[in-house]
Amino acid sequence: MSTGGAAPAEDASHEVLAVDIGGTKIAVGVVDAAGTLRDRRQVATDPDDPWPGLRDLLRSTDHHAIACGVGCGGPMDADTVSPLNIPGWRGFALKRHIEEVTGLPTFVDNDAKALALGEGWTGAAAGERNFIALVVSTGVGGGIVLDGRLLDGRAGNAGHIGHLIVEPDGPLCVCGARGCLEAIASGPSIERATGRPAKDASDEVKIHTGQMVGRAVADVANLLDLRLAVVAGSVAVGFAATFLQSAQDEIDARARISFAAGCRIVPAVNDPLVGAAAVAWRHGRALSA
């Protein structure tokens, strides 16, 4: 795995407990050092207090893990998480809570950064040294790999593409700014704007959503000299080909400088739990020696 030194153990019998926390669902599974997922379980996310549901999943999952890796919405810092789309968690000590239940060393990172690790390991970006991975779902997040290394930033929140401004003075975002990509392309934002769930969106909405995502990706490609974007999440997957084509058209129109021209957007291929496991392999690789 080239993304950030996330090389798993040579012994494929080693496995990690993987946790993916989103605004709609929480999933837990077991992933071995070859990236194989087993025993996947999930529950709906309780926005007021997701911990009891996650705790029960952790207790019911059979494993022989050496560590636990977690992908969670942000923002976050070294010790706590405060996902914008989970109001009940503000400064929640997720790492400590999981370690108390499982007894495992636990490593937490942004879910889109986890996606970047997983897709760079065995997914759509395998072998690529420069790309962005983004999640378009209940929220919109991103993870950036440059020169084969995942960017972290000061507090671990680097790559948060959801808060690029794509429509100046556009809709108010949950972060407090106006015109953020998340305020336009996330599932709840689409529902607020249209009056119906994102899954029932019209083709016009799917095209506009793809256009806004493509605009943000083009900005990143122009800024950081990359030519690949990998996208996942319920909105991106649900809007499918209409969304992807609209995003690609916008990238083609706006990423015109020679080093960014030709930037592609492609769907992710891995379960998000593979990315969560890659967080543990990245940060806890010494445990697997």
C-alpha positions in Angstrom: 0.0 0.0 0.0 1.6 3.2 -1.1 -0.6 5.7 0.6 1.0 7.0 3.7 3.1 3.9 4.7 0.0 1.8 5.2 1.7 -1.5 4.3 -0.1 -4.3 6.1 1.6 -7.2 7.7 3.2 -9.8 5.5 1.3 -12.5 7.5 -2.1 -12.5 5.9 -3.6 -14.2 8.9 -3.4 -11.0 10.8 -6.7 -9.1 10.8 -8.1 -5.8 12.1 -11.5 -4.8 13.3 -12.9 -2.1 11.0 -15.5 0.5 11.8 -17.2 2.9 9.3 -19.3 5.7 10.9 -21.6 7.8 8.7 -24.6 10.0 9.2 -26.9 7.3 8.0 -25.4 4.0 9.0 -22.6 2.5 11.1 -20.8 -0.7 9.9 -18.4 -3.0 11.6 -16.4 -5.9 10.0 -13.1 -7.7 10.0 -10.5 -7.2 7.3 -7.3 -9.2 6.9 -3.9 -8.0 5.6 -4.9 -8.9 2.0 -7.9 -6.5 2.2 -10.5 -9.3 2.4 -13.6 -8.3 4.3 -15.7 -10.7 6.4 -18.4 -10.6 9.1 -19.8 -7.3 8.0 -22.7 -5.9 10.1 -24.4 -2.5 10.2 -27.1 -0.5 12.0 -28.8 2.8 11.3 -27.0 5.8 12.9 -28.9 7.4 15.8 -28.0 11.1 15.3 -28.6 11.9 19.0 -26.4 9.1 20.4 -24.8 6.6 18.0 -22.6 5.0 20.6 -25.0 2.3 22.0 -25.6 0.9 18.4 -21.9 0.9 17.7 -21.0 -0.6 21.0 -23.5 -3.5 20.4 -21.9 -4.1 16.9 -18.4 -4.2 18.4 -19.5 -6.7 21.1 -21.2 -9.0 18.6 -18.5 -9.2 15.9 -16.3 -12.3 16.1 -12.7 -11.6 15.4 -9.1 -12.2 16.4 -8.0 -8.7 15.6 -4.7 -7.0 16.5 -6.0 -3.5 16.2 -9.1 -1.5 15.3 -9.3 1.1 12.4 -12.1 3.6 12.2 -13.3 5.9 9.4 -15.6 8.7 10.7 -17.0 11.9 9.5 -15.2 15.1 10.7 -14.0 17.4 11.9 -11.9 15.7 14.5 -8.7 16.0 16.4 -6.2 13.6 18.0 -8.6 12.5 20.7 -12.2 13.3 19.8 -14.6 13.5 16.9 -17.4 16.1 16.1 -19.1 14.9 12.9 -21.2 17.8 11.5 -23.9 15.3 10.4 -24.1 13.6 13.9 -25.3 16.3 16.2 -25.1 14.1 19.3 -21.3 13.8 19.0 -19.4 17.0 19.8 -16.0 16.4 21.2 -16.9 12.7 21.6 -13.9 10.5 22.8 -14.5 7.8 20.1 -11.1 6.2 20.3 -11.2 5.8 24.1 -14.8 4.4 24.0 -13.8 1.8 21.4 -10.7 0.8 23.2 -12.6 0.3 26.5 -15.0 -2.1 24.8 -12.6 -4.0 22.6 -9.3 -3.8 24.4 -7.7 -3.1 21.1 -5.4 -0.3 20.1 -7.7 1.9 18.0 -6.8 4.4 15.3 -9.4 6.9 14.0 -9.3 9.0 10.9 -11.7 10.9 8.6 -13.9 8.5 6.5 -12.8 10.1 3.2 -9.2 9.8 4.1 -9.9 6.2 5.0 -11.5 5.8 1.6 -8.3 7.1 0.0 -6.2 4.6 1.9 -8.5 1.7 0.9 -8.8 2.6 -2.8 -5.1 3.2 -3.0 -4.5 -0.2 -1.5 -6.7 -2.6 -3.4 -9.2 -0.3 -5.2 -9.7 2.1 -8.1 -6.5 4.0 -7.3 -4.2 1.1 -6.8 -0.8 1.9 -8.1 -1.6 5.7 -8.3 0.6 8.1 -6.4 -1.5 11.2 -6.8 -5.3 11.3 -6.4 -8.2 12.6 -4.4 -10.9 10.3 -2.9 -14.2 11.8 -2.0 -17.4 10.7 -0.2 -20.7 12.3 -1.4 -23.3 11.1 1.0 -24.9 12.5 4.2 -21.9 14.8 4.2 -19.1 15.5 1.6 -15.5 14.7 2.6 -12.2 14.1 0.9 -8.8 12.6 1.3 -5.8 13.5 -0.8 -2.8 11.4 -1.7 0.3 13.2 -3.1 3.6 11.6 -4.0 2.2 8.3 -2.5 1.4 9.8 0.9 -1.9 10.6 2.5 -2.1 14.3 3.6 -3.1 14.8 7.2 -2.8 18.5 8.0 -2.5 20.2 11.3 -5.3 18.3 13.1 -5.9 15.5 10.6 -8.6 17.2 8.5 -6.6 17.8 5.3 -8.6 17.2 2.0 -12.0 18.3 3.3 -13.3 19.1 -0.2 -16.9 19.4 1.1 -16.1 22.9 2.3 -14.7 24.3 -0.9 -16.9 27.2 -2.0 -18.5 26.2 -5.3 -21.4 28.7 -5.4 -20.4 32.0 -3.7 -23.3 33.2 -1.5 -25.0 29.9 -2.1 -27.0 27.9 0.5 -25.9 28.1 4.1 -23.8 25.1 5.1 -23.8 23.4 8.5 -20.3 24.7 9.0 -21.6 28.2 9.0 -20.3 29.3 5.6 -22.3 29.8 2.4 -21.9 28.0 -0.9 -19.9 25.0 0.3 -20.0 21.8 -1.8 -21.6 20.0 1.1 -24.4 22.6 1.3 -25.4 21.6 -2.3 -24.3 18.0 -2.9 -25.0 16.2 0.3 -28.1 14.1 0.8 -29.7 16.3 3.5 -28.9 19.5 1.5 -30.6 18.0 -1.6 -33.6 17.2 0.4 -33.8 20.7 1.9 -33.6 22.2 -1.6 -36.0 20.0 -3.4 -38.4 18.9 -0.6 -37.9 15.2 -1.3 -35.2 12.6 -0.4 -32.1 12.5 -2.5 -32.9 9.0 -3.7 -35.9 10.5 -5.5 -34.0 13.3 -7.2 -34.8 14.4 -10.7 -32.2 14.1 -13.5 -31.8 17.9 -13.3 -30.8 17.6 -9.7 -28.4 14.7 -10.4 -26.8 16.7 -13.2 -26.4 19.8 -11.0 -24.9 17.8 -8.1 -22.4 16.2 -10.5 -21.5 19.6 -11.9 -20.8 21.0 -8.4 -18.7 18.0 -7.5 -16.8 18.2 -10.8 -16.2 21.9 -10.2 -14.6 21.2 -6.8 -12.5 18.3 -8.2 -11.2 20.5 -11.0 -10.1 23.1 -8.5 -8.2 20.4 -6.5 -6.7 19.0 -9.7 -5.5 22.5 -10.8 -4.1 23.2 -7.4 -2.4 19.9 -6.7 -1.3 18.5 -10.0 -3.4 15.3 -10.1 -5.4 13.5 -12.6 -7.6 11.0 -10.7 -10.6 11.4 -8.4 -12.3 8.4 -6.8 -15.8 8.9 -5.5 -18.1 6.9 -3.2 -21.1 7.6 -1.0 -24.9 7.1 -1.2 -25.5 10.2 -3.4 -22.7 9.5 -5.8 -23.6 5.8 -6.1 -27.3 6.5 -6.2 -27.1 9.1 -8.9 -24.8 6.8 -10.9 -24.0 7.4 -14.5 -25.9 10.7 -14.7 -23.9 12.2 -11.8 -20.5 10.8 -13.1 -21.0 12.1 -16.6 -22.0 15.6 -15.3 -19.0 15.6 -13.0 -16.6 14.5 -15.7 -18.0 17.2 -18.1 -17.4 19.9 -15.6 -13.9 18.7 -14.8 -13.1 18.6 -18.6 -14.4 22.2 -18.9 -12.5 23.6 -15.8 -9.3 21.5 -15.5 -7.7 22.9 -18.6 -4.1 23.6 -17.6 -1.8 20.9 -19.1 -0.9 19.1 -15.9 -4.6 18.7 -14.8 -6.2 18.2 -18.2 -7.5 14.7 -18.6 -8.3 14.3 -14.9 -10.8 11.4 -14.5 -13.5 10.8 -11.9 -14.3 7.1 -11.3 -16.4 5.2 -8.8 -14.8 3.5 -5.8 -14.8 -0.3 -5.8 -14.1 -1.2 -2.1 -16.4 -1.4 0.9 -15.6 1.6 3.1 -14.6 -0.9 5.8 -11.5 -1.8 3.8 -10.5 1.8 4.1 -11.2 1.8 7.8 -9.0 -1.2 8.1 -6.3 0.6 6.2 -6.3 3.3 8.9 -5.3 0.7 11.4 -2.6 -0.8 9.1 -1.2 2.7 8.4 -1.0 3.8 12.0 -0.5 0.5 13.8 1.7 -1.3 11.4 4.3 -2.0 14.1 1.7 -4.0 16.0 1.6 -6.5 13.1 5.4 -7.3 13.2 
